[in-house]
Amino acid sequence: MAGLRERKKRATRHAIHAGAMRLFAEQGFDGTTIDEIAEAANVSRATVFSYFPTKEELVFGDTSSAIDSLAAALHAGAERDGTIGAFRAWLGELTGWIDPELVLRQRLAREVPGVAARRLAILAEIEQVIADAFERELGPGRQLAARLSAASMVAALRATEESTAAAIEQHDRVLSDSEIATLLDDAVTFAQAGISALVRH
């Protein structure tokens, strides 16, 4: 039963998020109400808020659970693959991040201050999780190196998002798995070069 309940919760969360993003695309963020989102997802207003505490959270879907999965992946895989390897593996398994909605998320972040603030907060959460992993990997006394390494990884992540959104808009199509993998590999390789230089000092 627990599995069924969890699937129902995921389906409800997806329906709310999908309905919200469709309305944001059609009507704009400020022009869309929570009541309209609830109606689109066939749920109550209270249910919307139980899954997404703020309107801005609706833009980012399952990001909170993705950050939790990143923390778990870094704990489980960093010792074997290093923090960078574990991070790259997590990116490869992440679904629903690089998709046509990415263009809309980027636009909303540019146009709506609250969405931009929430995006920055999410990136800060990701950076902290990665920094914690680097601190464990690099050992005592390397906090600055860990923070700089994490910042470079997040910068690579941001650049990948922005480059991918631009490519989707330019070509009016979803990127293939191989194209996405190449972008991620390039971003991680770039960050890794800077991290390697830090570690040598």
C-alpha positions in Angstrom: 0.0 0.0 0.0 2.9 2.4 0.8 4.0 2.0 -2.8 0.6 2.8 -4.2 0.3 5.8 -1.9 3.6 7.1 -3.0 2.7 6.7 -6.7 -0.5 8.6 -6.2 1.4 11.4 -4.4 3.9 11.6 -7.3 1.0 11.6 -9.8 -0.7 14.4 -7.9 2.5 16.4 -7.6 3.1 16.0 -11.4 -0.4 17.0 -12.3 -0.2 20.2 -10.2 3.2 21.1 -11.6 2.2 20.4 -15.2 -1.0 22.4 -14.8 0.8 25.3 -13.3 3.5 25.4 -16.0 0.9 25.2 -18.8 -0.9 28.2 -17.2 2.3 30.1 -16.6 3.1 29.7 -20.3 -0.3 30.8 -21.4 -1.2 33.5 -18.9 2.1 34.5 -17.3 3.1 33.9 -13.7 1.4 36.9 -12.2 -1.7 36.3 -14.3 -2.2 32.8 -13.0 -4.0 32.2 -9.7 -3.6 29.2 -7.3 -7.3 28.5 -7.8 -6.8 28.2 -11.5 -3.9 25.8 -10.9 -6.0 23.7 -8.5 -8.8 23.5 -11.1 -6.3 22.5 -13.8 -5.0 19.7 -11.7 -8.4 18.7 -10.4 -7.4 19.2 -6.7 -8.2 21.6 -4.0 -6.4 24.9 -3.3 -5.2 23.3 0.0 -3.8 20.4 -1.8 -1.7 22.6 -4.1 -0.2 24.3 -1.0 0.4 21.0 0.7 2.7 20.0 -2.2 4.1 23.4 -3.1 4.2 25.8 -0.2 4.7 28.8 -2.4 3.7 29.8 -5.9 7.4 30.1 -6.9 8.0 26.4 -5.9 5.6 25.3 -8.6 8.1 26.4 -11.2 10.7 24.0 -10.0 8.7 20.8 -9.6 10.6 18.0 -7.7 13.8 20.1 -7.1 13.7 19.6 -3.3 13.6 15.8 -3.7 16.4 16.1 -6.4 18.6 17.9 -3.9 17.9 15.2 -1.3 18.9 12.6 -3.9 22.1 14.5 -4.7 23.1 14.4 -1.0 22.4 10.7 -0.8 24.3 10.1 -4.0 27.4 12.0 -2.8 27.3 10.1 0.5 27.0 6.8 -1.3 29.3 7.3 -4.3 31.9 9.9 -3.4 34.2 7.5 -1.7 34.2 5.2 -4.7 34.1 7.8 -7.6 35.1 11.0 -5.9 32.7 13.9 -5.4 33.0 14.9 -9.1 32.3 11.4 -10.3 29.3 11.0 -8.0 28.0 14.4 -9.1 28.3 13.5 -12.8 26.5 10.2 -12.2 23.7 12.0 -10.4 23.3 14.4 -13.3 23.1 11.5 -15.7 20.3 9.9 -13.7 18.3 13.1 -13.1 15.1 13.3 -15.2 12.9 16.2 -15.9 15.6 18.8 -15.6 16.8 19.4 -19.2 13.5 19.3 -21.1 11.3 21.9 -23.0 10.2 23.3 -19.6 13.7 24.5 -19.0 13.1 27.4 -21.5 10.0 28.4 -19.6 11.8 28.1 -16.2 14.6 30.3 -17.5 12.2 32.9 -18.8 10.2 33.0 -15.6 13.4 33.4 -13.6 14.3 36.4 -15.8 10.9 38.0 -15.6 9.7 37.3 -12.0 11.9 38.4 -9.1 10.4 35.8 -6.7 11.2 33.0 -9.1 14.7 34.3 -9.7 15.2 34.4 -5.9 14.0 30.8 -5.5 16.3 29.7 -8.3 19.3 31.3 -6.5 18.2 29.7 -3.3 18.1 26.2 -4.9 21.5 26.7 -6.5 22.8 27.8 -3.0 21.4 24.6 -1.5 23.1 22.5 -4.2 26.3 24.3 -3.7 26.2 23.6 0.1 25.6 19.9 -0.5 28.5 19.7 -2.9 30.8 21.7 -0.6 30.0 19.3 2.3 31.0 16.4 0.1 34.3 18.1 -1.0 35.1 18.9 2.7 34.7 15.2 3.5 36.9 14.3 0.5 39.6 16.9 0.9 39.9 16.6 4.7 40.4 19.1 7.5 41.7 22.6 6.8 40.5 22.6 3.1 37.2 24.4 3.7 38.0 27.2 1.2 39.1 24.8 -1.5 35.8 22.8 -0.9 33.7 26.0 -1.2 35.5 27.1 -4.3 35.2 23.7 -5.8 31.5 23.5 -5.1 31.0 27.0 -6.6 32.7 26.0 -9.8 30.5 22.9 -10.1 27.3 25.0 -9.6 28.6 27.6 -12.1 29.1 24.8 -14.6 25.5 23.6 -13.8 24.1 27.1 -14.4 26.0 27.5 -17.7 24.7 24.1 -18.9 21.1 25.1 -18.1 21.5 28.4 -19.9 23.3 27.0 -22.9 20.7 24.2 -23.2 17.8 26.6 -23.0 19.3 28.7 -25.7 19.9 25.7 -27.9 16.3 24.5 -27.5 15.0 27.9 -28.4 17.3 28.2 -31.4 16.6 24.8 -32.8 13.0 24.5 -31.6 13.5 20.9 -30.5 14.5 18.9 -27.4 18.1 18.0 -27.3 19.1 14.3 -27.7 20.5 12.3 -24.8 23.9 12.4 -26.4 23.8 16.1 -26.9 22.8 16.6 -23.2 25.6 14.2 -22.1 28.1 16.1 -24.1 27.1 19.4 -22.5 27.3 17.9 -19.0 30.6 16.3 -19.7 32.0 19.6 -21.0 30.7 21.4 -17.9 32.1 18.9 -15.5 35.5 18.7 -17.3 35.8 22.5 -17.1 35.0 22.5 -13.4 37.3 19.6 -12.7 40.3 21.4 -14.2 39.9 24.3 -11.7 39.3 21.9 -8.8 42.4 19.9 -9.7 44.5 23.1 -9.6 43.0 23.9 -6.1 43.8 20.5 -4.8 47.4 20.7 -5.9 48.0 23.8 -3.7 
